[in-house]
Amino acid sequence: MKQNSRLDQILDRTLLFSFTSVGYGLRKGNFKPLPRIEGRRIVVTGATSGLGLVAARELADLGAAVVLVGRNQVKAEEAARQIQRITGNEAISVELADLSLMAETRALADRLTAGPPIDALINNAGVLVAARTETSEGLELTLATNLLSHYVLTETVLPHIKDGGRIINVSSGGMYSQRIRPADLQFKTGEYTGTAAYARTKRGQVILTEIWAESLADRGITVSAMHPGWSDTPGVSDSLPTFSKLIGPLLRSPEEGADTMVWLASTEEEVPSGKFWLDRTPRPTHMTDKTKERPEDRVALVEGLRRLAEL
Ligand SMILES: NC(=O)c1ccc[n+]([C@@H]2O[C@H](COP(=O)([O-])OP(=O)(O)OC[C@H]3O[C@@H](n4cnc5c(N)ncnc54)[C@H](OP(=O)(O)O)[C@@H]3O)[C@@H](O)[C@H]2O)c1
């Protein structure tokens, strides 16, 4: 594992450079080539667009048997065809599920556990929506998609993940701005702001990563959260058009954004469990004490998710 260099520590304090292609460009010189991972079964959610699509393609290129999880059949099948054509890897399959719906998430988990054991699960699907929206199950959409479905999917497939396997939660640097609020997981109080709701779900992913890392240590399962930086994807241009235009040419390419995801799923380098990664290096999980949760908040988060998921 690479230690933070002095340059990296300075970069870390300047979000504009750290999170953009400038940061990636300055750090990538230390990156080692990725190993072949022939036949490893890797499940990627949100594999039909942006970072998930690139990560799935690159993992397929390394030889993995990739399961693409998408919600749109046409898009998912086109993604599979595209990946097979580019990589020559035929071991690409598609699973359909709208992850904002827990019934579909549970059905997906059941299908996955009926198949061969899983080497790595990448919880990548995510949304940032402008207005508070409820799903047909009465769940707030951002919470359901970005956090609750990851919780349900991961908890349900856990017995089917190989000992020594990996779980990768695609979080965001946005989580630095928010503290978890377990008493209001569905954003019912106060004015709804899409970016704040998004950031709180991303904070929740980081907390779950730490909790799972501890509980799964005896099975040798490595659990990681990662931050892709600011990357040029349909998700960013659709949800944050002004930001996307403002940062413009400094945005990372999807390949640069997905790099740490692919590295975490494939590397033979030492990866300590429970960390938050950007550019193959663990980063702090807080920039201010204001976002730090208490131990009882962590317990309340898991209880709240369990209750909402009706597990
Ligand atoms: N790009 C960045 O700069 C950035 C920065 C920080 C964090 N992230 C995180 O990185 C992840 C990928 O983002 P991206 O930028 O690649 O966005 P994207 O291009 O919008 O891709 C998001 C993926 O999630 C899927 N998805 C969304 N809602 C879903 C649902 N209800 N059920 C199933 N799948 C669903 C989308 O499916 P469809 O193709 O059907 O829409 C798509 O495949 C997200 O978790 C995001 O929060 C991205």
The ligand as a MOL file (V3000), in Angstrom:
LIG
                    3D

  0  0  0     0  0            999 V3000
M  V30 BEGIN CTAB
M  V30 COUNTS 48 52 0 0 0
M  V30 BEGIN ATOM
M  V30 1 N -18.7970 10.8690 -11.3050 0
M  V30 2 C -18.3450 11.4260 -10.1950 0
M  V30 3 O -17.6520 12.4510 -10.2220 0
M  V30 4 C -18.6570 10.8360 -8.8610 0
M  V30 5 C -18.1360 11.4610 -7.7270 0
M  V30 6 C -18.3790 10.8970 -6.4890 0
M  V30 7 C -19.1260 9.7380 -6.3890 0
M  V30 8 N -19.6440 9.1760 -7.5140 0 CHG=1
M  V30 9 C -20.4350 7.9450 -7.3500 0
M  V30 10 O -20.0630 7.0090 -8.3300 0
M  V30 11 C -21.1580 6.1440 -8.6190 0
M  V30 12 C -21.3530 6.0810 -10.1140 0
M  V30 13 O -21.7040 7.3860 -10.5650 0
M  V30 14 P -21.5490 7.8910 -12.0680 0
M  V30 15 O -20.9710 9.2260 -11.9800 0
M  V30 16 O -20.9250 6.8360 -12.8810 0 CHG=-1
M  V30 17 O -23.1120 8.0810 -12.4370 0
M  V30 18 P -24.0050 7.5380 -13.6530 0
M  V30 19 O -23.2830 7.7120 -14.9260 0
M  V30 20 O -25.3100 8.2280 -13.4800 0
M  V30 21 O -24.1740 6.0070 -13.3140 0
M  V30 22 C -24.9930 5.6050 -12.2500 0
M  V30 23 C -25.3610 4.1530 -12.4180 0
M  V30 24 O -26.2700 3.8020 -11.3550 0
M  V30 25 C -27.4180 3.1960 -11.9320 0
M  V30 26 N -28.6240 3.4110 -11.1320 0
M  V30 27 C -29.1320 4.5760 -10.7020 0
M  V30 28 N -30.2860 4.3650 -10.0540 0
M  V30 29 C -30.5020 3.0260 -10.0790 0
M  V30 30 C -31.5170 2.1940 -9.5980 0
M  V30 31 N -32.6000 2.6840 -8.9660 0
M  V30 32 N -31.4110 0.8620 -9.8010 0
M  V30 33 C -30.3660 0.3470 -10.4480 0
M  V30 34 N -29.3580 1.0870 -10.9440 0
M  V30 35 C -29.4350 2.4140 -10.7630 0
M  V30 36 C -27.5460 3.8640 -13.2970 0
M  V30 37 O -28.3960 3.1270 -14.1310 0
M  V30 38 P -28.9600 3.7710 -15.5170 0
M  V30 39 O -27.8500 3.6170 -16.5300 0
M  V30 40 O -30.1600 2.9370 -15.8230 0
M  V30 41 O -29.2980 5.2060 -15.2410 0
M  V30 42 C -26.0970 3.8780 -13.7220 0
M  V30 43 O -25.7080 2.6100 -14.2120 0
M  V30 44 C -22.3670 6.7130 -7.8530 0
M  V30 45 O -22.5490 5.9960 -6.6550 0
M  V30 46 C -21.9280 8.1410 -7.5650 0
M  V30 47 O -22.5520 8.6520 -6.4080 0
M  V30 48 C -19.4350 9.6920 -8.7390 0
M  V30 END ATOM
M  V30 BEGIN BOND
M  V30 1 1 1 2
M  V30 2 2 2 3
M  V30 3 1 2 4
M  V30 4 1 4 5
M  V30 5 2 4 48
M  V30 6 2 5 6
M  V30 7 1 6 7
M  V30 8 2 7 8
M  V30 9 1 8 9
M  V30 10 1 8 48
M  V30 11 1 9 10
M  V30 12 1 9 46
M  V30 13 1 10 11
M  V30 14 1 11 12
M  V30 15 1 11 44
M  V30 16 1 12 13
M  V30 17 1 13 14
M  V30 18 2 14 15
M  V30 19 1 14 16
M  V30 20 1 14 17
M  V30 21 1 17 18
M  V30 22 2 18 19
M  V30 23 1 18 20
M  V30 24 1 18 21
M  V30 25 1 21 22
M  V30 26 1 22 23
M  V30 27 1 23 24
M  V30 28 1 23 42
M  V30 29 1 24 25
M  V30 30 1 25 26
M  V30 31 1 25 36
M  V30 32 1 26 27
M  V30 33 1 26 35
M  V30 34 2 27 28
M  V30 35 1 28 29
M  V30 36 1 29 30
M  V30 37 2 29 35
M  V30 38 1 30 31
M  V30 39 2 30 32
M  V30 40 1 32 33
M  V30 41 2 33 34
M  V30 42 1 34 35
M  V30 43 1 36 37
M  V30 44 1 36 42
M  V30 45 1 37 38
M  V30 46 2 38 39
M  V30 47 1 38 40
M  V30 48 1 38 41
M  V30 49 1 42 43
M  V30 50 1 44 45
M  V30 51 1 44 46
M  V30 52 1 46 47
M  V30 END BOND
M  V30 END CTAB
M  END
